Amino acid sequence: MQTTNYAYAALALLALHGFLPSTAHAAEFCADQYYVDTTLPNQARWDMCWEHRNREGVVLHHVHYTPPNGTRRMVLFQAAVAQIHVPYDDNGARYHDVSDYGLGGGYMSALTTQECVGGQLLNYAGKNILCKQISPRDDAYSVDNDRLQGDALSLFSVSAIGAYNYIPEWRFLDDGAIEPGIGATGALQRFGASTLAPHGWLLESNKIGIAHLHNFFWKLDFDLGGTGSDDVVEEINYTQSNGKMARTHTALTSEAARSVDPTQVRSWRIMDSNLKNAKGLPMSYEIQLPESVQRDDGPSSEPFTQHDFFVTKQKSCELFASHNPTTNACAADLSTFVNGESLSGQDIVVWPSTTFYHMPRAEDAPRMDAHWSHIRVIPRDWHDKNPLSTSAETVPDTTTPPPPPPPPPQPPATGTISNNASGISVNGNLTDWASLTSFGADPDEITGANNKLNWLEGWLANDTDRVYLAYKTKDAIDTSGFWGYQAYLDGDSSTTTGYKTGALGADYLIEGSNVWRYTGTGTSWSWAYQGKMTTQTSGNVAEFSFPRSWLGASTELRLMFWGNNAAFGGTTRDIYPDGALINGATTRYFTYKMYVSTTTGGGNTGGGGTSNSGISNPVSSLSINGNLSDWSALTSFGTDPTDVSGANNPLDWQEGWMAHNSSTVYIAYRTLNAVNTDGFWGYQAYLDTDSTTATGYQTSGSSANAMGAEYMLEGSTLWRYTGDGESWSWVEQGVTTYAISGQTAEFSLPRSWLGNPSKLRLMFKGNNAAFGGTVADIYPNDTATPRYFEYRFQ
């Protein structure tokens, strides 16, 4: 069953037969047949006992770890699967598989050598129920030429409950980490008619696979170093303020029910209050729940689902996370195990959990793939260094390299500046700015405690595609308060738009390494995130670059620099130019004109140069009313064939258009059937504004034919891509003006939302999944070369 290990069969055999200790260690806590003692290829050793139980299946106990050439210590007194809770979305079934059925006994499958490739089968009552394998894991570490392949011991069994096969697995890594996991495979168990569609997924006509959750719980009884009464549980949280992350440790002194909190990067550790490593640090194990991004908050009858992590005092009758036997006044589930009892000096048990939400797919039949859920139990200061490495430890570098020499100060700027950015590298070194014109020197005028931001000089430059910014301050740039380093940019030279500050109506704000676009009314502090710049600081110098398209159609900028020392607890601001906030001052802002190359030909490396390909429909204006009569004289992208059929597949493109004027972009399309806003998200248009697949969301096809979409019109909303090319990650840019009439739809949006490209590529995608269908209609068709239309704005 353990397909992830098949590729390593040969190595696993070597591990089993070539790296076992030359002499067997006698079992200390169990009969020899239930003793696992394994030395991994790099000489790390795990040894433990196992037993079979009808409910929990395989239970491990007296788990010891020995690092290479290190000391053998107990980590876990006992470890078991404590529940597999499976509630279905229609509330027609809420299974508690471990307590009500069991992973052992008749539910436990007999394993074959084909399922335990290169491993060893362990027997209970005449049946091979446990597979022991050694296999390579990911790299233990890889630094320059110093690399080590890691190894792990795996113990797994298989239990068949209903239509599901569960695969509890315990992975013991050579560095001391433990990764408990459960795989789920087999077949879908519950189906319904189409009336249950909201509770599942349509698999075929009138057959709904009902969605459900698998809530996995483990019971881990730590006895670090062999003693349980001196263990302490701490919760570790991280809070963010002013760009800094601060850690806090909170000891859980009484029984507790806690939850994962991604905003605080929460984890827990079990610490031995007496054991210290060679550096005097308390030895501990940390529990991480990296897959706990979903959770089933069940009904009031299932309060144990309300938390992800429980800490209790060890009691022999507390066996299962839910449906626990209540004989001898034992509590029924985790929520009642936690009753405020003190943990001081007690044997402590932790109950971590994670959830997998299973929305059925057509691919789940007739046999579903094995989907896995894991938690991580990792050593923290259990060692004094990486136990697998013999390399010397690194030491802090206390030397600070001298900052590169800046260009000499220039006299205050007069008039308009324009700088060709050719040859600039964003590396924190201003030598490549030496021949360019700055905005002039700013006086050294800021004093006082915590007022470390004092402007000295600033520069701006551009090329066809990017804008470059640089500045120099008196003291070293302190990125712990990076938000205090600000520049306001007025892109339309008008105070009637943008944020009102001094003599500017700022349309954009550069703050630290981020660019923001103003969305307020002029006086409200309301900004939308535009993007993160390429940034490099060195000493008292900072350099930045960002796409020119982020500033829309701007060909001339007015700007001022604002140094906000409140970022460092100071009280003084430094404005550059000095007269920016003074009525009647000679210079209230700097003026920068975008540099325009006089060179002809060549184009830019992103493929966005001038081209005569594509269509262009300049207009004075178009009425957004759902009537395409005012588009009749314009050129469309051509007609698309009627090529979509089948139930619930109404979206079939017929024709599309695009037009523009100096400030507005217009889009229109016509479909075979009436446009249905109940599934409006299915009507999509992808827009590639820099004409390269190297950036943006990657549509299918080869690089010569496909696109990298920076924007998507989905229904009536324009979205801007923020992912890595393959991930589905978008932020809302704005809601368009639109109108629909029968089979036609019209949209208009500000040109600046697209960054004012000179041309773009686009394709239309009709996603009939919005209506329960299965067919996507691409326009132009998948067979087209290229697989996009091109539109020119000039």
LOSE-297982 format. One record per atom (N, C-alpha, C): y, z, x. Coordinates in steps of 0.05 Angstrom, whole numbers, plus 5000, padded with zeros to 4 digits. Atoms other than C-alpha are relative to their C-alpha. Layout:
// residues N
YZX ...
END
This chain:
// residues 794
497650005016 500050005000 502550005017 497649964983 504750125059 500749745014 499650274989 506949405069 502050005023 498050004979 512749605114 498750045027 501349954975 507749795167 498149785009 502050204993 503249185166 500749845025 499250164976 507348815219 499450145026 500449854975 505949365268 497150095003 502849915000 498349395259 499050045028 501149994973 496749245332 501250245015 498749774987 501849755357 498950264989 501049755013 499350265307 497250075011 502749944988 492250185334 500350115028 499649894974 494750295404 500950294998 498949735003 498550905380 497750194993 502149825008 492351185347 497950055022 502249974982 487451045402 500850035029 499249984972 491651035465 501950225006 497949804995 496751585455 499250274989 500849745009 492852145424 499650195023 500449824978 492552775465 497250005010 502750024988 486752795513 498250224991 501649785011 484453465485 501150074973 499149945027 484553645412 500950294999 499149725005 488354265390 498550114977 501549875022 484454745347 501950064977 498449955024 486854815276 500550304998 499249725001 490655465268 500250114972 499449905027 492155505194 498349874978 501650135020 486755085160 497449905014 502450114989 479854775170 500749745015 499350224983 479654225222 500349744985 499950255015 478453675170 502749964986 497450015013 485253845139 502350045019 498049954979 489053885204 500849725011 498950244988 493553315228 501550095026 498849934974 495453355302 500549735014 499450274990 498952725328 502250025021 498050044979 502552585393 500849715000 499050275002 506951975387 500349885027 499950134974 507651455442 501950115020 498149894981 513751795472 499650305004 500949734995 510052465473 501250214982 499349815021 513452785413 497550064984 502549925014 508253165374 500750134973 499949875026 507553345300 497250114994 502649915010 501953795275 500550174975 499749885026 500754075206 497350014986 502349995018 495654235152 500749864974 499650125026 494653885086 497850104981 502049925020 491154065022 500449834975 500050155025 489553734956 500450194976 499649855025 492254004889 500049804977 500250185022 491053704821 502749914990 497350085010 498453714802 501749875022 498250114980 502453624866 498749785017 501350194982 497253174899 499750115028 500249904972 497653244975 502450185005 498049814992 501453864997 499750055030 500049944971 503353975070 500850295005 499149734994 503954655102 499750055030 499949934972 505254975170 500649765017 499250244986 508954365195 501550075025 498849944974 510654415269 500849755014 499050234984 514653955314 500350105029 499749944971 514353935391 501449765012 498750224987 519553495426 498649945027 501250054974 517253145490 500850215021 499749794980 516353685543 501650244989 498549785012 519354185494 498350214987 501349775012 517554795453 499149934972 501150035027 513054765392 501250214981 498949815019 516555075332 499349914971 500450075028 515155105257 502649924988 497750095016 519854725212 499750074971 500549955029 516754775143 497450164997 502449865008 512055285115 498449844980 501450165021 510454835056 501949784990 498550235010 512654155029 498449864979 501450135022 510853824963 501949844983 498550135022 513053344909 500050184976 499849795021 515653794854 500349884972 499950125027 516753304797 500749705003 499150285005 517252564777 500649994970 499149995028 521352584713 500949724992 499450285008 521751914676 501049994971 498950045027 526451894615 500749714995 499450275008 526951224579 502649984985 497350025011 533650954555 500050014970 500049985030 531450914482 499250274990 500949725006 529351654485 497350004986 502650015012 522451434463 497950145016 501949854983 519051774521 501650135023 498749864978 521152294573 497750145015 502449914987 515252384620 500750205023 499949824977 514252954670 497349975014 502650104990 508852624711 498550205017 501449824982 507253164763 498850234984 501049765014 506753764717 498249944976 501550065025 503953414655 497549845005 502450164993 499052934688 498950085027 500949924974 498653054762 499749765019 500450204979 498552664827 497350015012 502649964988 491752934847 497749964980 502350025017 484852974817 499249714994 500750275009 482752364777 502249805001 497750184998 489752074782 500449895029 499650084972 489352014858 498049785007 501550244994 486851334882 498450035026 501550034975 481451214934 501249785016 498750194983 484750854992 497949845015 501850184984 481650265030 501349955027 498950064973 482450045102 502249794998 497950205003 486649465077 502750124993 497549865007 491749955050 501050185023 499349824977 491750365115 499549855026 500450184977 492349815166 500550155026 499649874974 491350085236 500150305000 499749715003 491150795210 497350134997 502449845003 486151335195 499950114972 500349905027 483551515125 499050295001 500849725001 482952265110 498750054973 501849975023 477752495060 500250274987 500249745015 477653015005 497949954978 502150015020 471453134962 498749734997 501450255000 468252484983 501749764994 498250225006 474452054970 502249995021 497850044980 479251765021 502749994984 497549985016 485951994992 502649995016 497649984983 490752035051 499849815024 499950184977 492751505102 501950125021 498349924977 495351715171 500449765017 499350234983 498951175209 502250085020 497849984981 503251135271 501249725003 498750264999 508250565272 502750025013 497250014990 514650355308 501950034977 497849995019 520950535270 502349845012 497750134988 527950285284 500550125028 499449904973 530850385354 500750294999 499149724997 531351105375 502850015010 497350044992 537550895412 500249745016 499550254986 540550275444 502850005011 497449984986 546150345495 499949835025 500050184977 547549775543 497149925005 502850064994 540849685579 498150234997 501649765004 538350375561 499150004971 501050025028 534050275499 497350134998 502649885005 528150625468 499149944971 501250055027 523750395410 498950274989 500949755012 522550985363 497349964987 502650005014 515951175330 500050214979 500249805022 513851555268 497150034992 502649945014 507751885238 500549984970 499850025029 506651695166 497550104986 502249905016 502352055115 500649924971 499550085028 501651735046 497549994984 502150025019 497351754985 500949824977 499350175023 497151344920 498950144975 500949875025 496851634849 500749814977 499650185023 495951204786 500450174975 499449855025 499351504725 501149804980 499250205019 499751064664 499849735014 499950264988 501750364686 501250015028 498749984974 505250624748 498150105022 501249894976 502550734818 502350135017 498049864983 506551254857 498850035028 500949984972 506251274933 501750225014 498649794985 508651954960 499549965030 500250044971 510051865035 501750205014 498649824982 512052345089 500149875027 499750134974 514952025152 501150225019 499249814980 515552465214 500849855025 498950164978 520052155267 499850155027 500349884973 519552265342 502350185009 497849844993 526452575345 500250264984 500149765016 524553125296 500949974972 499150055028 527252805232 497649964982 502150045020 523152795168 501249844977 499150175022 523852265114 498050004977 501750025023 520352435049 500949774982 499450235018 519951835002 497849964980 502050075020 516451584940 500449714992 499950285010 514850864924 498849994972 501050035027 513750634853 499349704996 500950275005 509750004836 498150004976 501950015023 504549774786 501049804980 499250185022 506749474719 501950154982 498249885020 512149594667 498350124978 501649855019 509750094616 500949984971 499149995028 514150054554 501849764994 498550235008 516949454517 500950044971 499049995027 520749344452 500949734991 498950245011 523448814406 502949975007 497250064992 530348504413 502050204989 498249805010 533349064372 500550225021 499649804979 532549494434 501449885024 498750134977 536549014478 502050185014 498149824985 542049534493 498650205018 501449794984 536649984523 498249875021 501750134980 533449474569 500949725007 499350274990 533048754592 498149814987 501650215013 530648124557 498349875021 501950124981 524347894594 499049734991 500750255012 522347344547 500750034970 499250005028 523447164474 499050254985 500649765016 523747814433 498350205015 501449804984 520948234490 501950135019 498149844984 525348774519 498450195018 501149794983 523149164580 501950234999 498349775005 525849854566 500750145027 499149884975 530050144623 499450305000 500749724997 528650834650 500850105028 499449894974 529951304708 497550145012 502049844986 525351604760 501650225015 498749774987 528052294778 497950145018 501949894980 524452514842 501050265011 499349734990 524453244862 497950085022 501849904979 521553554926 500550315001 499849714995 520154284941 499550045030 500249974971 521454465014 500550305007 499949724992 519955175039 500350015030 499449994972 523255235107 499350275011 500349764984 520855755156 500649925029 499350094974 524755545217 499250195022 501049824979 521455805280 497850174992 502349855009 515856105239 500750244983 499149775016 520056615201 501949904978 498450095022 523056495132 502350194992 498049805010 527057135120 502649995015 497550014985 532356965172 501449734998 498750265004 534156265146 502350034981 497550005016 541056125116 500549724992 499250275010 543255535073 503049984999 497150065001 550155245084 500549744986 499050255010 553854725045 502349905017 498050124983 558054245087 501649804984 498250185015 564053895056 502249915019 497850124984 569453445085 502349934980 497750075016 576453395055 501949845017 498250174986 581652875072 502850064992 497149955004 589152985080 501549865022 498350144980 594252545114 498449855021 501750154982 588852115144 498150155017 501849844984 585052695174 497850114982 502349885014 578152945154 499550285012 500449734991 577053695158 497350104987 502649905008 570154025153 500150294992 500349725008 568454675117 497050064997 502749915004 561955075117 500150244981 500249785020 560155525058 497150094999 502749895003 554055975061 499450054971 501049955027 550155994996 498550275001 501149734997 548856744991 498350084976 501649955023 545656724922 498949734990 501250245010 541256224885 502149824987 497850195008 545255594870 498849734991 500650285009 545054914835 502549845008 497850154989 549454404871 499649704996 500150295005 551053664864 501249855024 498850184980 552453084911 502949944993 497150075004 559952944919 500849805022 499350204979 561452284955 502850045011 497249974990 568852454959 500150215022 500049794979 567053055003 497649965020 502250064981 561152725040 498150245003 501449745000 557053335020 497249985010 502849974992 550653545053 499450305003 500849724997 546854195066 498450035025 501749954977 543554515125 498750274997 501549754999 538255055133 500150095029 499449904973 540055475194 498550255006 501349754991 536055995232 502150185011 497849824992 540656595241 499450135027 500649884974 537056805305 499549795022 500650204980 534656175341 502549855009 497850164989 539655835387 498949805020 500950204980 538955205429 501250075027 499349934972 540355185504 503150015003 497149984998 547855105490 501150224982 499049775015 548155725446 500749934971 499450085028 548655345379 497750074982 502149935019 544755575318 498249754994 501850225006 538555145307 499749964970 500050055029 538254805239 498949734994 500750265012 535954225196 501949944978 498150085021 540753835153 498649824979 501250165022 538853535085 502149814990 498150215010 542252885066 498649854976 501050155023 541452524999 501549744998 498450254998 544051825017 499649814977 500550185022 540951484956 500850124973 499449875025 543651964904 502749894989 497650125012 548751474875 499849974970 500450015029 545751504805 498850274993 501249755009 543852114764 499749994970 500549975029 540952244696 500850274991 499249755013 544852784661 498750014973 501650005024 539652914608 501150174978 499149845023 540153264541 499950305007 499949714995 541054014534 497250125005 502749904996 533454094534 499149955029 500850064973 533353834606 502350075019 497749924983 538754234643 499549975030 500750034972 535054144709 501049735011 499050264991 537753424711 503050015007 497149994997 544953664717 500950035029 499349964972 544753784792 497949865018 501650154981 541853444854 498650185020 500949844978 540354034899 499950294990 500249735009 537754734883 499050175024 500949814980 536755344928 499050254985 501149775014 532155904904 498650195020 501849814986 528456514929 497149924994 502850085003 521156354941 498550194980 501749865018 516656554883 497549834995 502550155000 509356354879 499649854974 500550135026 509656164805 502049774995 498050225003 515655684814 499049765015 501450224987 511855044827 501349734995 499050265008 515154474789 502950014991 497150015008 522354254777 500450024970 499849995029 520954204703 497250044989 502649945013 515454394653 498350185018 501449804984 513654964700 498550194982 501549805016 508255434673 501650264997 498449755005 511756034641 498250254997 501849775000 505756494647 501250225018 499149774984 507257194674 503150005003 497050005001 514657104654 501349835021 498750184981 515856544703 501949814985 497950175012 521956094689 498949724996 501150265009 521055404658 500849775018 499150234983 525154954705 502150105019 498149924979 530054944762 502550134990 497549885010 535955114719 499750304994 500449715005 532755784702 498850145024 500749874975 529755894771 502550125012 497549914989 537055954792 501250214981 499049785018 539056634762 501750205015 498149834986 543856914814 498850205019 501349814981 538757294857 501149955028 499050014973 541157444927 497949855018 501750144980 538457004984 500050155027 499849864975 540157505038 497350125008 502549894990 533957655080 497549914985 502250095016 529557255032 498849745011 501350264994 524656685041 501349794981 498350195016 528856085018 498549744995 501250265007 526355454982 502349824991 498050195009 530654834973 498549784984 501150215018 529454304919 501949764999 498350245001 532953644936 498849794981 500950215018 532553054889 501649745004 498550255002 534552334881 498949844977 500750155025 534351834824 500149705005 500050295000 532451104818 500149914971 499750115027 534850734756 498649734999 501650245000 529850194738 500849844975 499550195021 532749634696 498149775004 502150204996 526849164686 501149725006 499350284994 527048444712 497649834993 502250185003 522847834699 498150025023 501749994976 520347924770 498250255001 501749765001 517148594750 497349944988 502550075013 511448224715 498749765015 501949815011 505648174721 499750265017 500149764982 506148654781 502750035013 497349954988 512548974804 499850075029 499849934972 514649044876 500350315002 499749714995 514549744906 503050065006 497349924994 521550044901 499950305010 500249754985 522850644946 502450184996 497949805001 526951274941 499550215022 500449834977 528151725001 502250225000 498149804990 531652355025 499750025030 500249974971 532952545097 500350295008 499949734990 531653195133 500249975031 499650074972 534553145203 500850255017 499349774984 535153635261 503050005007 497249964991 542153905275 500150235019 499949804978 542754275341 497250135003 502749914994 535154375339 499449975030 500150064972 535654075408 502850045012 497449994987 541154135460 501049725008 499350284995 541153375469 497949834987 502050175012 537352765445 497350055015 502549934986 530152975459 498549775012 501450244990 527952255473 501349875024 498550134979 533152095526 500050175025 499749864974 533152275599 502649935014 497550084988 540051985611 501850245004 498049794996 545652425638 501950004977 498149985022 550452685586 502749895008 497350104994 557252365581 501950235000 498049794999 563352775596 502649894989 497550105011 570152735563 501849875020 498150144983 575152245593 502750124995 497449865003 581352665604 502349855011 497850164989 585252125639 501149814979 498750185019 590251745598 501249765016 498950234984 591551035624 502949964993 497250045006 598850885632 500449764981 499550235018 601750445577 501049765015 499150244987 603049725595 503149994999 497150014999 610249585615 501149834976 498950155023 614349375553 502149815011 497850174992 619348815556 502650165001 497449854999 626449035573 501549994974 498550005025 630949235515 501949774999 498150225004 635148675486 502450104984 497749915016 642048725456 499549974971 500450025029 642648825381 500049714990 500350275010 640648215342 502449934983 497950105019 645847795307 498949744987 500950245014 644647255256 497050024993 502850025009 637647015238 498249955024 502050024978 631547075284 497749844990 502550145006 625546615286 498449985026 501649994975 619846685336 497349864996 502650145000 613846235350 497950195011 502049804992 607746685353 497849895018 502150124983 603646205396 499650165025 500649854976 600146585451 500050304997 500049715003 600747285421 497250104995 502549865005 594647725425 500650294991 499649735010 594348375385 498350195017 501549834981 592348835442 501650245010 498449784992 597849355447 501649965025 498550074976 601048995506 502249804992 497850165009 607948695494 500949795020 499150194980 608248245555 500149724988 499950275012 606747635511 502349974979 497650025017 613047805470 502549985017 497749974982 617647805531 502049774996 498250225003 620547115517 501149974971 499250015028 621547255442 502450184995 497649855006 627747525409 499350244982 500549765016 627448245383 502350044981 497849925018 631748575330 502150175014 498149844985 635448935386 499150285004 500649734993 635149625416 501250194979 499049795018 635750235370 500550255018 499349774983 639150855399 497950225000 501749774998 635051445424 501650234987 498349825016 637851915370 498650224985 501549815016 632352345341 499150235018 500849764985 631253065364 498850204980 501049795017 628053695337 497050014999 502949965001 621153985329 498749824978 501650165018 615953535296 501349744992 498650255006 620852945295 499449805022 500950174977 616752495341 500449714996 499750295005 618251825307 502949925004 497450094992 624251505341 499849715008 500250294993 624850745338 501649935025 498550114978 626950385401 500549704998 499750295003 625749645386 497849884983 501950135017 622249175338 500149705002 500350294998 619848445336 498549904976 501550145020 617247945285 499649725010 500650284992 613847265297 498049894980 502050125018 609446775259 499149745011 500950274996 605346155264 499349894973 500550125026 602545705210 498550194981 501849845017 597446215185 500650304999 499849714998 599546915207 502850095007 497549874993 605347385214 499350225020 500549804979 605847845275 502450195001 497949795000 609748505279 499450175025 500349814978 610948955339 502450195001 497849814996 615049575353 499450195022 500249804978 616350085407 501550254992 498749755007 617950815396 500450175026 499549834976 620451365443 497450155008 502449854994 614051775438 497649834993 502450145006 606851555434 499549984970 500750045028 604651265367 497950204992 501949795010 601151825328 498849904974 501350115024 596251505279 499150224980 500749795020 594752185248 502050024978 498050025022 601152075209 501049714998 499350294998 600951315211 501749914976 498550095024 603751265140 503050045004 497249964995 610451505168 501449775013 498950234986 611350855207 500249774979 499750185022 614250395153 502049775006 498050224999 617649715147 500149884972 499650125027 620649455081 500749715004 499550294998 620548695072 500849894973 498950145024 624748315021 499349715003 500950284996 621247645012 501649794985 498550205015 626047314963 503150045003 497149964994 632747574991 501650074975 498649935024 634547874924 499550294994 500249725007 636048584903 499250044970 500749985029 634348424830 497050024997 502949965000 626848444848 499350185022 501049834979 622748924889 501150284998 499249724999 623749644908 502850035012 497249984992 631149834914 500250215022 499549824978 632550134982 502149885018 497850114985 639050045020 501149754987 499150265011 641249325011 497749814995 502450175005 634149075000 498850054973 501949985022 629748934941 497349945012 502450044983 623349034980 497649924983 502350105014 617548614955 497450105013 502349924985 612748875008 500750245018 499749764983 611649515048 497850005021 501949964979 608249565115 500050305007 500249714996 605750285122 497650055017 502249974981 601650455183 498749735005 501450264995 596349905186 499549854974 500550125026 596649715112 502549864989 497950155013 600749215072 499750054970 499949955029 602849385000 501949814987 498350185016 605848934946 501250164977 498649835020 611149234899 499349914972 500750065027 609149274826 501750164980 498449825018 614449754798 502449864988 497650105015 621049684761 502549995017 497750004982 625649744821 500550275012 499549734990 626250494827 497450175000 502549855000 619150734812 498449945025 501650034976 614450834871 497249904991 502450125011 609050344849 499349755017 500850214982 605249914899 497149934997 502850095000 598749504899 499249935028 501150044973 594449474961 499649705005 500250294994 595048784993 497849965022 502150034980 590548895054 500550165025 499849854974 589249215122 500549805022 499350184978 592448885182 498250035024 501149974973 589448745250 502050165016 498249804989 592349325289 499050085028 500649884974 592649575361 502450165009 497949834989 596650155388 499350085029 500449924972 597550345461 502550165009 497649844992 602050925481 502149994978 497850015019 608750815448 500449724988 499950285010 607250085428 498049954978 501950085022 604149805364 500449714995 500050295008 602249085347 498349964976 501450065025 599948795281 500049704995 499950275012 598048135249 498650004973 501250025026 596347935179 500449714989 499650275010 595547295138 502849954988 497350075011 602146955122 499949994970 500250035029 599546835052 500450274985 499649745013 600147595038 502950034991 497149985007 607747485034 500849784980 499450205020 607146944981 501449765011 498650254992 612046364986 502450055019 497749924984 616946735031 500449825025 499250154976 620446295083 502150145016 498049844987 625746805100 499750294991 500349715006 625247565103 502450165008 498249794992 630148135103 498350255004 501749774996 627248765132 501550235014 499049774987 628749465155 497650185007 502149814991 624449995192 500850284991 499549735010 623850695163 498050185015 501749814986 621151255207 500150274985 500149775017 618951825162 498650235015 501249784985 617852455205 498850214983 501549825017 615352825145 497049985004 502950044995 608652525165 499050205021 500849824979 608653025223 501150284995 498949745006 611853615188 502950025008 497250004992 618853415211 501849964977 498050015022 625253355172 501949765003 498150214994 628952755203 498849734997 500950275002 628352025187 501649835019 498650194983 630151455233 499949734987 499850265013 632650815201 501049805020 499450214981 632950165240 500249744985 497549934986 638049855236 501450254989 498849745007 642350475234 501749984974 498250035023 646950195180 498649934974 501550095023 641350035130 500850144974 499449845024 643350595082 503050064997 497149955000 650850575095 501549774988 498450215013 655150185046 502349925019 497850104983 659949745084 499349965029 500850044973 655949755149 499749705007 500250284992 655949105189 497249894997 502850095001 648349055194 498450204983 501649835018 644449335135 497149925000 502850084998 638048945148 499949785022 500550234982 635048445197 499149764983 500850245014 633947725176 498249845018 502050164985 627847335198 499349754985 500750255012 626546605184 497349915011 502650094991 619346355186 500249765018 500050224980 618245925247 498449774989 501450245008 616345205231 499649835024 500650164976 612844805285 501049714996 499150285001 615844125301 497749815008 502350164992 608943885325 498749874976 501350145022 605643365281 497049995006 502950034998 598243315267 498750265008 501549774990 592843805288 498950174979 501049825021 592444255227 499450275012 500749744990 590244975232 497050035001 502849974995 583545235253 498550094975 501349925025 582045505184 499549774981 500450235018 582044805154 502149984979 498050005021 588344925115 502449825005 497850184994 592744375144 500649804978 499250195020 596243835105 497849794997 502050205006 591543345072 500849844977 499450175022 592142765026 497850004979 502249995019 585542934992 500750184976 499649845024 585043254923 502149894982 498050085019 589643204864 502350195000 497749835001 596543484851 501549944974 498650045025 600043594784 502550174999 497549855002 607243834795 501249964972 498850015027 610544014728 502450185000 497849815004 616944344705 499150254987 501349775014 613044794657 498049894981 502050065021 607244794609 499950234980 500249805021 606545164543 497250114999 502649875001 600845664542 499450074971 500449975029 598545574470 497249914991 502750105006 591345314474 500049714992 499850285007 593744604459 500549845025 499950144974 592544114516 501549744998 498650255003 597043564490 502049965023 498150034978 602143714545 498749975027 501550064976 596643614597 499149705000 501250265003 595142904573 500749805022 499250194979 599142554627 499250105028 500749894975 596242994682 497149925008 502650084990 590142854725 498150234999 502049795001 583943264711 498149985023 502050024979 578243414758 497649834992 502250175010 573942934717 498350144980 501749895021 568943034662 497450105012 502649894992 562643454670 498049934979 502050085021 556243224635 499250234983 501249805018 553343594576 497250045010 502649964986 547543894616 498850284997 501049735005 546344594589 498850024973 501349975026 541544754533 498450265000 501649765003 537245314507 501450224985 498949785015 538245944466 501850175017 498149824987 544146384485 501349885025 498750144978 546845854534 502349834989 497950165013 553345644498 502049885020 497850074983 557745564560 499249755017 500550264987 557744834583 502749875005 497450124994 563844574620 500149714993 499550285006 566843904598 502149885018 497850114984 573343824637 501850235008 498149794990 578344234679 502449875012 497450094990 585544164701 501350235016 498249814986 590544504748 502749875003 497350104997 598044434753 501750225012 498449804987 603844794786 503049924999 497250044993 611344874795 500650195023 499349844977 615145274847 499250294998 500649725003 613345944818 497450064985 502249955018 607345854772 497749815005 502450164999 600145604774 498949994971 501250045027 596945324710 497249915003 502950085000 589445254697 499249964971 501050055027 586144954636 497249905002 502750125001 579044774616 499249964971 501150075026 575144494558 496950035002 502949954999 567944704541 498749864975 501550135022 562544404495 500350164974 499949835023 562744994448 502650175001 497649835001 568345464427 499950215021 499849794979 570745934482 499650274986 500849765013 567646604465 500950245018 499049784984 571647204491 498350254999 501849775000 566047684473 498550015027 501250014973 563047464540 501949865019 498050154986 569547244572 499650015030 500449984971 567347494641 498249775010 501750224992 562346914641 501549755008 498350234994 568046404647 501450055026 499049934973 569546404722 500949755015 499050204982 573645984770 500450125027 499749894973 573046114845 502049835015 497850134986 579145954888 499950065030 500149974971 578745844963 502849915010 497250074994 586045874987 500449945029 499650074972 584845795062 498149785009 501850234996 579645235056 498150045023 502049954980 574545565100 497950194989 502249825009 567745895087 499950255018 500149774982 569146385144 501150254988 498849775014 573046835097 499549974971 500350015029 572447025024 497050024992 502649985011 566447064978 498549745003 501450244993 561146575000 498549894976 501650135021 558846094946 497749865013 502450114989 552145764954 500549725013 499850264988 551045144996 500650025029 499450014971 552144925068 503050045004 497149954994 558745075103 501649764995 498450245004 560744355096 500649954971 499750065028 560044355021 500950244983 499549765017 561145074998 502850115005 497349884998 567145544995 499850295008 499649714996 569546225016 502350084982 498049965020 573246454954 501650255005 498249764997 579246914964 500750124973 499249905027 580546964889 498049894980 501750085022 576646914824 501550054973 499149975027 579346784754 497650054982 502349935017 574347144709 501150084973 498749965026 576147104636 503049965003 497150024997 583547254635 501150155024 499249834978 583747674698 499649865027 500350114973 585047444770 499250245018 501049804982 581247834823 500249905029 499850074972 582247844899 497650125015 502549924986 576147884945 500650195023 499749804979 575448484991 497450065015 502649954988 568248435013 499649875027 500750104973 564548195075 498949714998 500950275003 562747505048 497749974981 502350015018 556347675011 500150224979 499949785019 557848344977 501949934977 498450055024 560748324906 502150224999 497949804997 567248694921 502749874995 497550135008 573748504885 502050224990 498049835011 580348844867 501749834981 498550155020 584548654807 502749925011 497450104991 590548214824 501950004976 498350005023 593148164753 498749864976 500950145024 592047934681 501849774994 498450255004 594247224668 501149994972 499250085027 598146954609 498049784991 502050195008 593046574568 500049964970 500450065028 591446254502 497549844996 502550135006 585046004470 500149884972 500150135026 584045504414 497549844999 502650145002 576945294397 498749975027 501450064975 573944954458 501850005024 498250024977 580144984502 501250275006 498749754990 583345534544 502149925020 497850054982 589945544582 500850275013 499249764985 592346034635 502549935018 497950024980 598546144677 500250265015 499849764983 599646624735 502149945022 498050044978 604946734790 498649875024 501050134976 603846284850 499650205022 500149804979 605046884894 497450165000 502649865001 598547204869 497949875017 501950154983 594846664908 500949985029 498950014973 599146754970 501349745007 498550254996 602546074960 498849825020 501250194981 597545624996 501149724995 499150285004 599244895008 497949844986 502150125015 592544714979 497850204995 502349825004 586145034953 497649844991 502550115011 578944894936 499250174976 500949845023 575945114870 497549884988 502350085016 569645094829 499950174976 500349855024 568045314759 497150084997 502749905005 561945744743 499950114972 500449895026 559545854673 497550175000 502249824997 555146464673 499150084972 501049955027 551146464608 498650274997 501049735002 548347154625 501950174983 498049865016 554747384590 499250004970 500950035028 551347174524 497050044997 502949965001 544247374541 498449765008 501450244992 542646684568 499150015029 501250004973 539446474633 501149775017 499250244985 542945824654 502950025008 497350014990 549145774697 500849705003 498950284998 553445134693 502150005021 498150034979 556944954757 501549744998 498350235003 562844464755 501850005024 501850235001 562644044798 497050085003 502849945001 555044004793 499050085028 501249914974 550544314847 499449765018 500750234983 548843604871 502549875012 497650134991 556143434884 500550055030 499249964972 558643334956 502949925003 500549714997 562943724969 499750144973 500549865024 561344254918 502550154991 497549885010 568544394900 502049784995 497750175003 574944064877 502150095019 497849934983 581144044920 502649954985 497450035013 588144154893 502250045021 497749994982 594744034931 502550094986 497449915011 601344394919 502349845011 497950154989 605243894959 499049725007 
END
